[in-house]
Amino acid sequence: MAGDLRFIKKVTSTSSAASISMTDAFSTDYTNYVLVLNHLDISGAGGENIGIRLLDSSNTEITATEYEYAAVNTRYSGAPFYLINSNSYGGSTRTTAWWEIGYMSDVSTANVGWSAIIYTPYNSSSFTHIISKSATDEAATMYQHIGTHASAEQINGLSICVDSGVIDECTFSIYGLN
């Protein structure tokens, strides 16, 4: 049935790391996927920008400057609304991850709501795209994000990462979208 979600895989990690990967998440079975982040606990030197890196056909994290994005952030405290794009990270139009997927300060287990649709990751002749929304109870922060992986290649999986600090606990799932 059109619009159905089919559970594919869930990753739960309780080991501290800069990124948590989900390998072999994508295949020829589906064109598009839904990613849901259920739990996130981080620690580090300050506010942490949350990002996604893709995994290539060998399940190796793609860290090259191949990611482009734009995000809108609304926050209860601080700046009430602002636009962020790839140029915010190092003045380049491309970055090493889809940054600004979300944000958390160094709080243990803040409430997180995060979902994304990932388009055509397994198609080696197409760019991979993402649309995501996230919210945390940390400073009532909400993000809307769009991005492109500007390299046509087969993508097998993804990793959740932070720009500094570590992820102490994380749970996320991937679903195939009919």
N, C-alpha and C positions, 0 to 999 in steps of 0.2 A: 504494500500500500504506500502511495506517495506520502512523504513527510514523516515516515516512520523512523525512529531511532533504534539502532541495534547495538547493544553493548558489545564492545570489542575487548577492552583491557582496562585494568585499574592498577595504579602504582601507589604504594604506600611506603614512605621512607621515614625512619626515625634516626638516621645517621646524619650528622652534620656535614654539609657539603656546599660548595658554591653553586652547584646545579644538580638537579635530579632528572634523570633521563627515562623516557619510555621508548624502548626499541621495538621495531617491527609492528608499529601501530597502524600503518597504512598499507593498502594492497590494491589489487585490481577489483576487489569486491565492491568498493564504493568510490565515488568521485569526490564527495565532500564529507566532512567529519565535524562533529561537535565535541569540543573539549570542555570539561567541567572541573574546576578546582574546588574541592570541598573543604580543605583544611590547609593552613599554612602557619608555621611558627618560625620566625627568623630572629637572628641576633647579629649584631655588628656594631659599627662605629657611629651610626646615625640613621637617618631616614634611608630606606632601601627602595630603589626602583626595581620593580619586578619585570622580568623579560622572558622571551621565548627564543630559543635557538633551535633550528631544525637539525635533524640527523640525516646524513646522506645515505646512499644505497648500501654503504658498509656500516651503517649505524654509528658513524663518526660525527661528532658535533661540528657544525659549520660555523666557524668563527671569522671567516673572511668578511670584508665590508660589502655584503650583498643584500642587506636589509634596508628597506625604506618604510617610513611610517609617518602618520600624523595622529595626534591624540588631543582630545579635549578633556580638561580636568576641571572639576568643580570641587570646592573644598569649603567646609563650614568655617574653618579658621584659616587665617592667612588670605592669600589672593582668592577671591570668590570664583574666578573663572579665567582660564587661560588656555591657549593653544600651544601645543608642543609638536615639533616635527623632527625629522632626522638631523636637521641642521643644529639642533640644540646640543647634540653630542659631538663635540670636536669640530664643528663648523663644516662637516662633510654632509653630502646628501645621502650617503650610505653609511650604515653602522654595522657593528658586529653582532647585533641581535635586534629583535623587535622590542626595544625598551619602552617604558611608560605603559606597559600593559596594566600595571597597578602600582600601588605604593603602600608601604607600611613603615612605621617607625619601629624602634626596637621594643616591641611589646610582645609578650608571650601570648600566642593563640588569639589574636584579634579575630573578630567575626569577619569572614571573607565570603563574598559572593562573586563568582567569576565564571563567565562562559564565553566561548569563542566558536566561530564557524571557520574552519580551515578548508579552503577551496583548492582542488586539483593537486594535492601534494605528491601523489604517486605517478603523475603523468610527466615523463621525462622531457616532453617537448613543450611544456607550459610552465609559466611562473606559478608559484604558490602564493595565495592571498589569504589574508585573515581579517575578520571583523570581530571585535571583542568588546565586552562591557564588564566592568568590575566595580565593586563597592566594598569598603571596609568601614567598620565602626570607628577606626582610628581617624580622628579629625573629620569624620563624615566625608571621606574622600571617595569620589566616583570618577571613573575614566570611561571614555568611549574611544576606541582605537581602530584604525585601519592600517593595513600594511601589505607590502609586496616583498617577496624574496626574488630579487632581480637576477635570477639565474635559472634557466630551464634545466632542471635535473630531477631525477627520481629522489623523493624524500621518503624515508622509511619510518621516521619517528620524530620526537621532539624532546627538548629539555626545558624545564622551568629553571630560571637563574635569577640571581640578584647582582647588582652592579658593584656592591661591596658587602662585606659580612658573609653570613652563611645561612642556609636553610636548615633548621634543626629538625623540623617535621613537615611532611607534605603528603597530601593525598589528592590525586587527580585521576580522572577517567576519560576515556575516548569512546565515542559512539559513531557508527557509520550512519550516514544520513541518506535515506532513499529519496 
